[in-house]
C-alpha cells in the first residue's frame, strides 16, 4: 500500500512539475487572428479574401486567417460546395456581423472603427491589425500536430505559457482545423462569377468546441499542456489543411494565435520578442504658456532577464523655438543614449517641455530599443499645447475606401484658410489626441474648433460628442467639414448613435436628406445670407478615387436640411432645395456644418475665403443676428401652410420679382410683382412642399418653405 501511495505521489509530482518542451518563454508581441465571415454567394467576398491574403503576406508569420462561411450567402445551391459549420452562426452573432464580408480582428472592439462590435468591413482590417501587432501578449502559444493516415486521427499537442498575469482568472484555448485549395463556386462582382475558385483558410472544425477549452491557471509562469484528437472526415484533404491555435481572454478577446500545417506542423509561439516598454501611468497630454517649463513623468521597463542595454531616444515635431529634453538619473539629453536596465525593475525618465512663441500642439515620442533584439522600437507618446486658440482637429478614423489616406492629409486647406484670415494662433492635431483630453482642461484656451472629417468613418463618436458638447457649453464654436457626415450619422447603414444624431440635431440644427453623388458638382451661396452670402461659386471635385467594384467615383456630398434654428447657407447646382451647409447660433456658441469636404471645393480662393469667413464669424467680426431679424421682418407672406390663396404683401413696393419652385428646384411661377398685395392661387398645384423665392430691389433674396 505504501509503494502504491508513493507511486501516486510521484506521478502527481511529475505532472505538477512538467516543463515546456517547445513553446518559447520570452515575452512576445501579439499575432493577428482575422476571422473573416464570408460565403460562396457573396460577390464582394473575393475582394475581402484578397485583402486578408495581402495582410498575411505583408506580415509574414504574424497573421492567422480563418474563413468562416456563414449566413445566407453561404447557403449552397445544387452542385455547389457547403462550407458551413455548426459554429458559424454563434460566432457571427457574438461578433455582430451585419454585412459580408465582415471580419473580426482578435475579436477586439475598436471604437474608432466600429464603436460597439468586433465585426468590421474589409477596408478596415489593416488598420485594426496595425493596432494589435504592437501589443504584448500575456501568453505564448505553441503546438505540434500529427496525422495518422490509416485512422485519420489528427493529434494536436498544445503548450500555453504565461509570461504575464492574465486579467481574467479563466482563459480559453481554441484549436481550429482549416482547409485550403478547395475548388468550387464563388460569386464575384468585380471579375465575374467563378466555377473554379480557390477557397482557402476554410474553417472545417473547432477541436475545442464552440468557445474553447478552459484554462484555469492564468498567472505569470503558468504552463497549460494538453493533447487533442480529432477524426478528420474523409471529404477533407488533410495535406491541404492547417491548424490554428489561439487563446482568448473571454469569448470576445483573442490574445494571440499561431498556425502551421496539420500533417507534421509545428509552431513554437515565437512572433516578435517583447523586450520591454516605455510606461506612462500619469498624464498623456498637457498645455501651458510660452517660456514656462512643464514635465511628463515616464518609466523604462526591461522584460529581459538580468541586465541588458537599450537605446533611449526622443523625437518631436515641436517648432524650433521650443526646448524639449529627457532626463535619466539627473542628466538631460536631446539625442540618443545607451542605458543598461535590469529586468522587471523600472527606471524613471522625465520629459521637459519649454514652449516658445509659436502656437503648436507638439507630439513628443520617447523610444526604447533593445541592443540584443534590434528592429522594433517601443515608445510612449505625449502631447503638449501652447499658444493655440484656433484648433483644427483631423479625424483619425478609417478612410472610406480602406486606403492609407486619412483626414490629416487635407489639413493644409484648413490651416491655409486660417492663415489667410490673419490668425497666428492656429494649429492642428488628431481626434485620437482629443479623445485623451476627456475630463481635462486641455481645450479651455481654445476658442474655435474646425473638425476635418474628410471622408472617414465613423464621422463622429460618442466620445467626441461628449468632449465637443462640453466645449460648446463653455462658449466654444465648432465647424464640421466632410462628405458623408450626415449619411454616416443618420443612415441605417452608418455608424450613427443616439448621441451623435442628437448632437447634429440639437447643436448644429442640421437634418439629413440624402446621400449625394457626383451630380452635386457645383457649390453656390445663399446670396442673402449675412455671413456666407459673398462666397463665390465653385466646382466640387472628387478627391478620393473610384470604386473598383462598380467604377463609380467616391463622391458623396450630402444633401442636408436646416432645422428650426438653423439656416441654409450653401447649396448645390444652383438648386436651393439641395442644401450643402447649415449654420446655427445658440445661446453662447455658433456652429457650421459643411456637407462637402473642404478639399473637394476646387477653387483654392473659395476654400480660403470660406475658412476666413467662418473664422471672422466665430470671433465676432461678422454679426449676423441683426441682419437675420431684419430679413425675417422684410417679407410678409401668409398663410403658411396654405389651402388656397397665398398672399405676398408688397405694399411698400420693395420686391423686384417673385419665384415659386417645387422641391426639386424647378420653376413653377416667376413674375414681377405689382405694388400692393400679390396673390398666388395654390389650388392650381398639387399638394406638397414649395419654395417661394422673393428678391427685393437691392438684390437681397429670401427663400421661404411653403406647405400646400
N, C-alpha and C positions, 0 to 999 in steps of 0.2 A: 504493500500500500504506500509506503514511504517513497519507493522508487517511482511509482506511478505519479504521485503528487509532485515529486521533484521534476520528473519529465514534463509535467503540465506547466510548472513554473518556468522551466527553461524555454518551452515553446512560446509561452506568453512573453517572456523577456525578449526572445528573438524577434517576435512580431513588433514589440514596442520599440526596439532599437534598430529597426530596419532602416538602412541608409539608401539614399537615392543612388541609382545606377547610371542614369543618362541625362536627367534634366539638369540644366545649369542652375547654379545657386547665386550667381552675381545678379543684382537687380537689373531688370531690362525695361525698355520702353514698350508701350502697348502696340500690338498689332491691330489693324483694322479688320473687323469682321462685317462684311456687307451682305446682308440678307436681302436679295432682290426678289420682289413679288412680281411675277410675270405670267405669261400664258401664250399658248400657241396661236391664239386668235387676236392677240394684242399687236396692232400694227405699228405702234411706237416702241415696242419692246426690243426689237433688234438694235435700235439706237441706244437703249439702256444697256443691252449686253455689250455693245462696243465700248461705251463709256466705262463700264465696270472693268472690262478686259484691259483697257488702256490704263486705268488706275492701278491695276495689279502689275502690269508690265513696267510701268514707270516707277514702281516702288517694290522692287524685287524682294521677295521674302517677307513683305510687311502687310500683305493683303490676303484675306481669305474670302473667297466668293462662294455664296450659297444661293442658288436659284430655286425659289420656292414657287412652283406652279400652283396657282390657287385662284378661285373666283370664277366668274362666268367665262372669262377669256381663256381659261384653261380647260373648259369642257371640250372633249374631243368629238369630232364628227366621225362618220363611217370611214374606217380605214386609217384614222389618224391616231397618233400616239397619245397615251394617257399618262401624264407625268405627275398627277395629283397624289398626295399622301394624306393619311389621316391627321397630320399635324398642321397642315397649311392654314386652315380656316382659323384655328385658335391663335396661331402666330400672327396672322394678319389682323385679327381683331384686337389683339394686345398692342400691336404696333400702330393701329389707327390708319390702316391702308384705305385711301379714298380714291385712288386712280391707279392706272397701270401704264408703264412700270412705276412702282414706288420702291424705295429701298430704305432700310434701317441700318445706320452705321453704328455698330456696337450697341444697338438698342438704346442709344442715348438720345435724350431730347435736347435739341439745340434751339433755344428760344429765339435767336436771331435769324433762324431759318424757318422752323416750324414751331410756333410758340407752345403747343400743347401735346405734341405726339412725336413718336420716333420716326414714322414713315415720312419720306420726303420724295420730291420729284427728282428725276435723274440728273437735272442740271446742277444740283447742289451737293451731290455725293463727294465730289473732290474737295469742296470747301470743308465739309464736315470731317472728312478723313484727315485733312491737314491739322485739325484741332485735336484729333486723337493721337496722331503719331508722336507728338511731343510730350505726352503724359506718361509718367512712370506707372508700371503695373505692380500691384502688391503681390502678384503670383507669377511664377513661371510655369508654363505648361509644356510637358514633353510626352511623347508616346512612341511605341513601336507597334507595327501591325504586321500580321502574317495571315496567309490564306491557304487553307487545305483544299486542293483542287478535287480530291475524292469526296470529302464530306461537305464541301462548300461552306465550311465554317470559317468565318473571319474572326480573328482574335486581335484585340487591341489592348495592349498594356500601357497604362497611363500613370504618369507621375506629375503631381502638382505640388510645387514647393513655394512656400510663403516667404518672401523676402521682407515683407512688412505686415503689420496687422491689417486685416480687412475691417472696414467699419461695421460689417454685419457679422453676427456670430455663426450664420449659416450661409454658405455659398453653394453653387450648383455646377456640377461638371456635365458638359454636353458633348456627345460624340455623334457626328453626322456622317453618313455614307453618301458620297456624291458620285455621279456618273457623268462622264464626258463622251463626246463624239457619238451621240445618238442621232442618227439621221432621220429627219421627218419634216412634217409640215410646219410652216411658220408664216403668219401674216406679216407684211412689211409695207407700210405706206410709202416709204421713201424709194424702195428699189423694186417693188412688185413682190407678190407672194411667192414663197419658196415651197417646193416639194422635197428638197434635199438639204434642208437647213441643218447645220452642225450645232446641235444643242450641247451645252457644256454646264458643268457645275450643278447638275440637277440633283436636288435633294431626293434621295431614294428612301432613306430611313434614319430615324434617330435611335441609336442603340441604347440611349439612356432615357428614353421616353419623352413625353411632351415638354417637360421643363427641366429635365436633368436629374442626375444623381446627387443627393445631398452630401455636402462636405460639412462636418460639424466642428472641425478644428481649423480655425482660420487665423491663428495668431502667428507672429513672426517666428520662423524656424520650423513650422509645422510641415509635415510631408504626408500627402494623401497618395496612396497607390492602390491600383485595382486592375484586374484583367477582365475585359468584357468579351463576350462571344455572341456571334450572330450568324445564323444560317442564311446565306445570301440566296434569294430566289434565282431560278435558272435563267430568267429573262434578262438578268443584269450581267453585263460583261465586266468581270472584276478587273481584268487587265486595264480597263479604261477608267477605273474608279479611283477616287481619292478618299481619304479620311480626314475630316476636320474636327479638331478638339478645341473647345473653348470653355471658359469659366465665367459664370455670371454672378454678380453680387445679389441681385434679385432677378426676377423674370425680365426686368427692363434695362439691365446694365451689364454689358459684357466687358470684363476686364481686358482680356486678350485672347488670342487664339492662334493655332498653328495648323498646317496642313501638310500632308505627304501622301504618296501613293498607297493604295490599300494593300497591295500584294508586295510585302517586303519594304514597306515605308518606315521612315524614322525621322523624328524631329526632336532636337534636344531643348527646344524652347528659346534658343538664342534669337534675339531680334536686334536691338542696339543697346549696348551697355548703358545703364543709368548710373553714372558715376558720382552724381551729386547734384546740388541745386543751389540757386540763389533764392533765399526766402525773404518774404516781406509779410510780417504779421501786423504791420501798422498801416499808415496812410499810403495810398497809391497815387494821390494827386493833391495839389495844394495851390494856393495863389498868394501873391504878395505884391509889393511895390518896388520900384527900381532902387538899386543901391542898398537893399536890405537883404541880409542873408537868412536863408531857412535851410533846414536839413531833412533828409529822409533816412531812417534807420533800417538797415537790411542785415542779413546774415548769410554767410557762406557755410555750406554743409557738404562734407565728403561722405559718400556712401561706400567707399572702398576701404578694406581693412588696412590698419597701420597708417603710416604717414605717406602721403602722395603729393606730388607737385601739380599745381594748377596755374594756368594763365588767367589773370584777372585784368579785365579791360573795360573801357567805357566808351560809348559813342552817343552823340546828341546832335539834333538839328537846330540847337539854340543859335540865335544871332551872335555875331562876333563881339558885340558889346555886352554879352552876358558872360559871367565867370562860373564855371562848373568844375568840380573836382570830387574825387572819392578818397576817403581816409581809412587806413587799416593800422591798428596799433600806434596811433598818434602821428603817422606820416601821411602826407597828402600827395595824390598822384593825378595826372591827367592822361597818362599814357599807360601802355600795357606793363604789368609786372608779373613775376612768378612768385607764388606763395605756397609753402608747404602746409597742408591741412591734415589733421588727424581724423580718422574715420569716426563718424557719428558724433562728433563734437563741433558745435557751431562756432564760427568766428565772426565777430561784429564788423560791419563795414558801414560807413556813413557817406551819403552823397550830400554835398553842399552846393547850394544854388544862390547866386547873387545876380539878379536881372539888371540889365541896362535900360536905356531909353526905349528900345524897340519893343512894340507891343507884340506878344507872341504867346503861344502855348507850346512849350518845349517838351519834346519827347527825350527821355534820358534812359539809356539801357546800360545795365551793368552785366557783363558777361563773365562766365566761368567756363574754362575748358580744360579737360584732363590732358596732361602731358602723355600719360600712358595710353589713353584711348582718345586720340585727337579726332576732329572732324565735325562733331556736333557740339555746339555751344549751348549751355544752359544760360538763361538770362532772367532778369527781372526788370520790368519797365515801370517808371514813374513819370508823372506829368506835372509841369509847373507853368502857371499862367501869370502874366504881369502886363499891365497897361492896356488891357483889352476892354472895349465897350461894345464893339460890333463883332459877333461871333458867327462864322459860317460853320455849320455842322454837316459833315458829309456822312450820309447813311452808310453803315458798314455792312448792311445786309447783302445777300447774294444778288448778282445781276440777273436780269430777266431771262437771258438765254443761257445761263450757266457758265459763261465765259469768265475770264480773269479780270474783266473790267469791273470797276466799282465807281460809285458816285464821286469818289475822290479825284478821278481823272478829270472831271469837269469843274473842279473848284475854282479854277482860274477865272472863269466867266463871272463868278460872284465877286472875287477879290478885285478884279479889274474894274468892275462896276462901282465898288465902294471907293476905290482909289479915284475914279472919275468923279465921284461925288464930293471929293475933297476931304474925305475922312482919313485920319492917320492912326486910328486906334482899332484896327481890324486885324483879324487872323482867322485861321480855320483849324478845325480838329474833327475827330470822328465821333460817330454816335457811340462807339464802344467806350471811348473816354468819358462821354457824358453819362453813360449808364453807371460809371463808377462814382459819379457825383451825387447819387441819390442820398438824401439826408444830410448833405454837407452844405456849406455856404459858398461852394466853388463858383456859382453863377451870380452871386449877389452884386458884382460890379458890372455885369453885362446889362446893357440897355436893350439891345435888339438881337434877335436870333434869326438867321437865314438858313432854313433846313433844306439842304441839297439832297433830294431823294433820287433824282435822275430816273432810272428805270430799275429799281431794286425792290426786292420782296423779302420780308414784309416791309411795306412802305412805312409802317408805324407800329410800334408795340405798346403794350400796356405799361411797360417800364418807362418808356419815353414819355407817354402821356402823363404819368404821374409827375415826372420832372418838369415837363412843359406847363402843366396846369399850375404847379407851384410857382413857376417863373411868371406866368401871366397874372396870377392872382397878386403878385407883388409889383405889378405895373409894367412888366416887360411886354414887348411887341414881337410878333413872330410872322415870318414869311415862309410858306411852303412852296417848293417848286419840284415838279416831276410828272412824268406821264404815268398813267395807271394808278395814281394815288387813290382817286375815287373808286376805280374798279376794284382795287385790292382790298379796300376797306368795306365797300358796300355790296359787291357781288358775292353770290353764294360760293363761288369757286376761289375767292380771295382769302386773305388772312384776317379779315376784319373781326373784331371782338366787340362786345357791348361797350367797352371803354373807348375804343378808337372811333367807333361810329358816333358815340355821344360827343366826343371831343370835336370832331369836324362839324357836327350839327350845332352844338351849343356855343363854341368859341369862334369858329370860322363862318358860321351861318351859311354853310355850304351843303347842298344836296348833290346827288349823282343821278344823271340822266342815262347815259350810255357810254360804252367803251368806244372811243373814237378810232379812226383808221387814217390811212394815208390821204383820204379825201379832205381831211381837215388840214389844209396845207397853207393857209394864209391867216395872219393874225391882224385884227382890227381893234381899235379902241372905241369905247362908247364915248362919242365926241363931247357930250355934255357932262362927263364925269369930272368933278373938281380936281381929282388927283391924277388919274391916268388918261384923261381925255386928250392930252397932247402927244401921246405915244404914236409914232408913225407906223404905218402898215409895214409888215414884213412877212416874207415867205417862211413857212415852217418846213424843216427838212428832217429826214431820217438820219440819225447818228449811230444806229445800233445794228445795221446789217439786215440780212434777210433770213427768214425761217427756212432751213434746208428741207423741211418736210413738205412745204407747200409753196415755196418761193414767194411768200407774202412778206413785205417789209415789216420789221419790228417797229411799227409806228402807230401809237395809240393815244393821241391827245384826247383826254377826257372831255366829254360834254357835261357841264356842271349846271347847277341851278342856284340862284340866290334865294335863301330862305328869309323869313322875316328878320329884319335887322341887318341883312347883307345886301350888297349892291353889285350887280354885274358890271364889270369894268372893261373886259376884253371879250371878243367873240371871234368865231371862225368864219372865213369865207364871205364876209360882208352879210352874214345872216345872224341877226341879233338874237335869234332864238337858240343859237349854238354857243352857249356861254363857255368861255375859256378861263375866266378868272373872276374871283369874288373877293371884295374887301369888306371889312366889318369894323365897327367901332364899339367897344364895350365901355364899361364904366371907367376903367382905368387902363385900357390896353387897346391896341389895334392889331388886326390880323389881315393877312393877304395870302390867298391860295391861288397859285398859278397851275392850271391843269395840264400844262405842257412844259417839258423841261426847258430851263433857260437856254441850255446849249443847243436846243432844236430851233431857236429863233435865228435865222440865217444872217441877219444884218447885225454886225457887231455893234454898231452905234445904237441900234434899238435895244440890244441887250444891256449895254452900259447905261443908257438913259432910263431903262426900266428899273435897274438897280438904284440909280441916283434918285429917281422919284420916290421909290419905296423908302429909301433911307431918309430923304427930306421929309416925307410924310410921317415916318416913325418919330423923328426927333422934333417935329412940330413946326418945321419951316413951311409946310403946306397945311393950311387949315381948311378942312372940307365941311365942317359942321354947318356953318352959317350958309354956305353955298347950297348945301343939300336941302336945308329948310326952305330957302328962297325958291329953289326949283320946285319943291313939292307944292308951294303956295302959288306958283305961277299958273298952273293949269287947274281948270275946274271942269272935271269930266264926271258925269253921273247919268243913271245909277250904274253901279257895278257890284254884283252881277246885273246884267240887263236882260229883260224879257223881250222887249220890242224896240223902243226908241232909245238910242244912245245920244245924250246931249253933250256938246262941247261948247263951253262958254268962251266966246271971242269978242265980248262987248267992248274991250279996250283995243281991239284990232291989233293984237300982238303976234298972231300966228301968220306964217308965210305959206305953210301947206300942212295938210293932214294926210296920213297914210295908214291904211288898215292892212295888216298882214295876217296870214294864217300861221300856225305854229311851225310850219316848215319854212317860214320866212318868205313865202310867195305873196306877191302884192295882190290884194283883193280890191281896194279902192285907193285912189290918190287924187286929191284935188286941192285947189286954192280956196281957203275958207272965206266966207262972207263975214263982214263986220257984224257982230252980234252973236245970236245963238245959232249954232250949226247942229244939224241932226242927221244921224245915220239910222236907217231902218234895218235893224239886225234880224228881223223876221225873214229877210231875203237870203239869209245864210244859215247853214246847218249849225246845230248846237255844238259847242266846243269852246276852246280857248283861242283868243285872238290877241294880236299885239297892235296897239294903237300908238303910232309914232307922230308926235307933234313937234314942229320946228318953228321957233319964233323968228322975228325979223333980224335978230342979231346972230342967228346961226345956232343958238342953243337948241338942243333937242331933248325930248323926254319920251321914253317908251313905257307904256302902261299896259299891264296884262288885263285883258277884258274877258270875263266869263259870260258866255251866251247860253 
